Amino acid sequence: MTIRLLLQALAVVTLALSGPRPTFAAQVESANTQTSGRYVFSGWEGPAVPVWYQLPDRVAADTPVVFVMHGVNRDADRYRDEWAALARQHGFIAVVPEFSRADFPGSRGYNTGYFANTDGSPRPRALWSFSAIEPLFDDVRLRFGTQAPRYTIYGHSAGAQFVHRYVLFMPDARIEQAIAANSGWYTMPDFGTAFPYGLAATPIDEASLKAALGKPLTVLLGTADTDPEDTDLRKTPQANRQGPHRYARGQTFFAQAQQTAVAMGTTLGWSLETVRDIGHSNAGMAKAAAQRIAARANRDEQP
């Protein structure tokens, strides 16, 4: 590079640094030009959360938002990549928040919502890991330009644990639909069983449980997710009573929900669906889940 070109380049950099900061609207417009990326969300009372996202080819006022909850490895980038083509194919925004082990330790910090400390003492509701989703939804709408009033939340494995408990603990959340795929174990909708395997000693009361049972939750199970020796499968006596493997445990969970709804005299909005020949694979379950998300969106658009 010649001296003259170098000086010109330095002048451009100096002008950019000394010029006015872009407006928020300009930042939003810039964000929309990048269809896939990562940013850090700090608009809630808990720790800052990295967010991986994939936009469809075009974002409109009615573009749906789908939260994808990662598994035990906290690999939000991989989950975003596995959902990227599906988001573009079906025309929704895929949002994958990353709950780090440092800020949300173990299953207590992530899978079960972080509503209690290690000693069992309650944490402020605003600091639950569950509490990040609603303000993040508002951020996503503002950042990317959709005006969707509700959202879908999907999770696989540990993410499915987060999702089904999110439905139970956050009955007022703006959920369009929830999909819990291949959860390893469950919090049963049962006040007679101690948390984390049931609802005893939780902030959930009968009114909120009725509301949760009415939510559109799909328990999505791969028929080949039947390995009782999987190293990531919880094998405590309480978990084993739910079944020998994930496929069986999901059926136990749904059956308990049916019994509870009848006992409480309330309507059950949950469903149980299976994906043939898929084992413990987010990629395999994601395709089936995306088809269900698209089918619901198309149904809702019909007059």
N, C-alpha and C positions, 0 to 999 in steps of 0.2 A: 504494500500500500504506500502511495506517495505521501509526502508531508502534507500537501494541500488537502488530500482526501481525509487524512487522519484528523486534521484540524476541523474539517467540516463535520466529521462524525462526532467529535467532542462538542462542537457547538450545538448539535442536535440534542445530545444527551443533556447538556447544561440547560437548554431551553425546556426540555421535558420535565426536569427536576424542579425548575424554578417556576413553571407555569401553574395555573390554578388546578386544584384537585378536582377530579371528575365528580359530577353530581351522583347521588344514589341511583337516579334513573339511568344515568350512563353506565353505572356499574352493572345494573340489572340487564341492560341491553347487551353489555359485553359478555355477561355470564350466559345469555341465551345463544350467543354465537358459538359457544363451546358445548358440543352435545354430550360430552363425557368428561368427568373430572372429579375433583375432590375439593372440599372447603371445610373450614372449621366452624362449627355452630356453638355459640356461647350465649344464646338468648334464653337461657333458663337458669335456675338457681344452682344447678349442679355443675360438675366439671365440664370444660369444653369438650365437645364430641366431634371427631373427624367424621365427615359425611362424604360417602362416595355416591355418585349419581350417574344415571344415563337418561338422556332426553330422547324422545322420539324425533323424527325428522322435522316435525312441526308441532309447536306448542300453541294451543288455542285456549280460550276461556274455559272450555269444558274438558280439557285434557285430564284424565284421571291420575291420581297419585297412588303409588304402591310402595309401601315400606317393606323392605326385605330384611329380616333379622338373621344375622349370621349365626354360625354354630359355635361350638366350644373352643375352636382354635382362634376365634376373634378375627377371622380373615375376611373382613368386609370387602376388600378389593377383589378377592376371588368371587365372592357372591355377586358383586356388581358385574363382573365380567361374564358370569354364567347367566345373568339376567339381561345383559345388554341387547342381544339380538331379539329377545322376546319383547322388550320395551319398544324397540323400533317397529317390530312386526305388528304389535297390537296397539301401538299408539298411546302408551302411558309413560309417566315419569317414574323410573325406579330409583328409590332412595334407600341407601344402606348405611345407617349410622353404625359407627365402630365403638363398641363399649370395651375399652382397654382393661386388661387384667389389673393394671396399677390403680385405676380409679374405680373399677367395679369388680372387686376380687371374688373369684370363685363363683359357684352357683348362687350363693347368697347375694352377691353384688350384681349379677346379671340375670340368670335364669329365673330367679324367684323375686325379682323386683327391687331388692335392696330396701325393703320397708322396715327391716329390723337389723340391729347391730349383732355382733357375734354373741354377746351375752343375752340376746333376746329383747333388749330394750328397743322401743319404737324409734324410728327415725322420722324427721319431719317429712310430710307427704311431698313437699316440693323437691326433696332430694332423692325420692325413689327413682330408680332407673326407669320405671314406667312413666314418670312424670316428664321425661324429655320429649316424648312423642308428640303430644298436642302442640306445644310451642314450636317444635320443629316443623310440623305441618303448616303452621302459619308462616314460618320463614320460607318454606319451599314455595308456597303460593305467591308470596311477594317477590321472591328471588327470580322465579321462572315464568310468572305471568299467568298461571292457571287460576281459575276461580272455583275449582271443584269444592263443593261444600263438605264432602266426606272423603274418606280414604280407605284403601284396602291395606291390611297388614298381614304379611305372610312370614312364616319362620320355619326353618328346617332344623331338626334335632334339638340342640340347646335353644335355638331360635324359636322352635315350636313350643318349647317349655315357656319361654318368655311370652309368646302370643296367647296361649290358652290362659295363662295367669293374668295377662293384661286384660283379657275379656272379663275375668272374674273380679279383678281389683279396680278396674276403671270403667264401670258400667255407663258413665256419662260421656265416654270418649266418642268422637265423631266417626265411628266405624261404619263403613259401607259394607265390608265383609272382612272376616278374619279367617285365615287358613293356617292350621297347625299341622305340619307335615312330619311324620316319623319322630314324634317326641319320645325320648328315652324313658320318661316316667312322668307322673302327673300329680297335680294337686286336685284331689277328688272334690266335687261339689257336695261335701258331706261335713256337717258341723260336729259329727261324732268322732272324727279322726283329727289328730293333732297335725298342725302345719309342720313340714311342708307337704305332707301326703294328704292332708285334708284342711278344713277351714277353721278348726278350733284355734282360738287365741290369735285370730286375725282381725283386721278392722272391718271385715265383711259382715253385714247383718242380713236378715231375711229379705228385706226390701231390695237391697243391692244384688243379692243372689238371684232373685226373681228377674230383675232387669238384665243380669248377665245371661241367664238361661234363655232369654228372649232374643239375644243378639244373633246375627247370622254367622255363626262359627262353623267352619267345616273341619272336621277331623279327617285328614287326608293320610292314608296309609299305603305304603308300598307292600304288596303281597309277599315279596321276597325278603322283607326286612325281618328275618326270623332267626338270626344267629344269637343264641343265648350266651355265647362266650365272647361277644364283641367287647373289646377292651374299654370302650367308652360307654358301655351300658352299665348303669347303676345296678348293683347287686345286693343292696341292703335287704333285710327281711321284709321291710315295708314295701319296697319297690318290687320284690319278687312276688308278693301277694297280688300285685296288679297283673302278673303274667310273666312267662319265661323270656319274652322278647318284645320288641317294640310293636310288632303287628298285633300281638295278643293284648298288650297293655292299652293300646288305643281303643280296642273294642271294649275293654273293661271300663275305661273312662267314659265312653259314650253310653254304655249300659247304665252306669251310675247316674249320669245326667238324666236319662229317661226316668229312672226310678225317683230321683229327687223332684223332677218336674211334676210327676204324678202326685207325689206326697204333698207338694206345696200347692197343688191345684193351679199350676201355671202352664202356659204354652212354651214348648221347647222349640227354639229357633235353630238349634244345632242340627248338623247332618253328618253322617259318616259315609265317606267315599273311599274307594280303593283304586290303586294304580297297578295294573297287572304286571308281574315280572320285574318290578323295580325294587331294589334293595335300599340300602342306606346311602342314597345319592341325592344331593340337592339338585344337581343338573337334571337327573331323571324326573324328580318330582316337580321341578320348576316349570317344565314344559306343560305338564298336566294342570298345574295351578294357573298358569297364564291363560290357558284355554278357558278355564272356569271364570277367571276375572273378565276376559273379553266377552264371554257369553252373558254374564250378569250385566255388563255395561250395555251391550246391545239390547238386552231385554228392557232395561230401564229407559232406553232411548225411544222405544216403541210407544206410539200413542195409546 
